[in-house]
Amino acid sequence: MLTIALPKGRIGDDSLALFEKIFAKEFRFGERKLILEIDDFRFLRVRNQDVPTYVYHQAADLGVVGLDVLEEKGLDLVRLLDLGFGACSVSIGIKEDEELTFNKPSYRVATKMENITREFFSKKAIPVEIIKLYGSIELAPLVGLADMIVDIVETGETMKQNGLKPALTIMQSSAYFIANKNSFYDKKEKILALRQQLQEALGGA
């Protein structure tokens, strides 16, 4: 049996839709169920940020998660396939009436993605104080907590509604199919066969 960690929400739903397409049967969690077992598959429904952790510690053999989460976690996992859906960007957001400049001695940046943010500014040799927030990040520049934010942008509408705008893209992200290294070696044939089926279902070669 292959155990696959899926995030709650759209990426998880799109992943299950792919499995339905491949195996021509219904893959649906019950309303409050966290485990779904069908044939040779067991799916775990977990928080998006926890998918790499489940896979890294081999509580799951495989997982589907956004590239942004993979980069933020920095765990040693096998990246099998870019699934293409769940597209978004990690971007710097600033007040609508401001322009992005890096001419101050230092900046305060609010984000939930500390590692991605730190690496980006470090590579540019720009001193920053990173303020870790877990939600409502758009508030930070509006109340003087931070000069800018680093956050996920899909359409930019959330920033716009809160008087902000995306000013610079740090990275593009989409959903990735990933594997635990030990699981990959132990179950390589099954995992590569599944990868091929997913790729074909997505219209790839």
Secondary structure as the mmCIF struct_conf table of DSSP 4:
data_model
#
loop_
_struct_conf.conf_type_id
_struct_conf.id
_struct_conf.beg_label_comp_id
_struct_conf.beg_label_asym_id
_struct_conf.beg_label_seq_id
_struct_conf.end_label_comp_id
_struct_conf.end_label_asym_id
_struct_conf.end_label_seq_id
STRN STRN1 LEU A 2 PRO A 7
BEND BEND1 LYS A 8 GLY A 9
HELX_RH_AL_P HELX_RH_AL_P1 ARG A 10 PHE A 23
BEND BEND2 ALA A 24 LYS A 25
TURN_TY1_P TURN_TY1_P1 GLU A 31 ARG A 32
BEND BEND3 LEU A 34 LEU A 34
STRN STRN2 ILE A 35 ILE A 38
TURN_TY1_P TURN_TY1_P2 ASP A 39 ASP A 40
STRN STRN3 PHE A 41 VAL A 46
HELX_RH_3T_P HELX_RH_3T_P1 ASN A 48 ASP A 50
HELX_RH_AL_P HELX_RH_AL_P2 VAL A 51 TYR A 56
TURN_TY1_P TURN_TY1_P3 HIS A 57 GLN A 58
BEND BEND4 ALA A 59 ASP A 61
STRN STRN4 LEU A 62 GLY A 66
HELX_RH_AL_P HELX_RH_AL_P3 LEU A 67 LYS A 73
STRN STRN5 VAL A 78 ASP A 82
BEND BEND5 GLY A 86 GLY A 86
STRN STRN6 CYS A 88 LYS A 95
TURN_TY1_P TURN_TY1_P4 GLU A 96 ASP A 97
BEND BEND6 LYS A 104 PRO A 105
STRN STRN7 TYR A 107 THR A 111
BEND BEND7 LYS A 112 LYS A 112
HELX_RH_AL_P HELX_RH_AL_P4 GLU A 114 LYS A 123
TURN_TY1_P TURN_TY1_P5 LYS A 124 ALA A 125
STRN STRN8 VAL A 128 LYS A 132
BEND BEND8 TYR A 134 GLY A 135
TURN_TY1_P TURN_TY1_P6 ILE A 137 GLU A 138
HELX_RH_AL_P HELX_RH_AL_P5 LEU A 139 LEU A 142
TURN_TY1_P TURN_TY1_P7 VAL A 143 GLY A 144
BEND BEND9 LEU A 145 LEU A 145
BEND BEND10 ASP A 147 ASP A 147
STRN STRN9 MET A 148 VAL A 153
BEND BEND11 GLU A 154 GLY A 156
HELX_RH_AL_P HELX_RH_AL_P6 GLU A 157 GLN A 161
TURN_TY1_P TURN_TY1_P8 ASN A 162 GLY A 163
STRN STRN10 LEU A 164 SER A 173
STRN STRN11 ALA A 175 ALA A 179
HELX_RH_AL_P HELX_RH_AL_P7 LYS A 181 ASP A 186
TURN_TY1_P TURN_TY1_P9 LYS A 187 LYS A 187
HELX_RH_AL_P HELX_RH_AL_P8 LYS A 188 ALA A 201
TURN_TY1_P TURN_TY1_P10 LEU A 202 GLY A 203
#
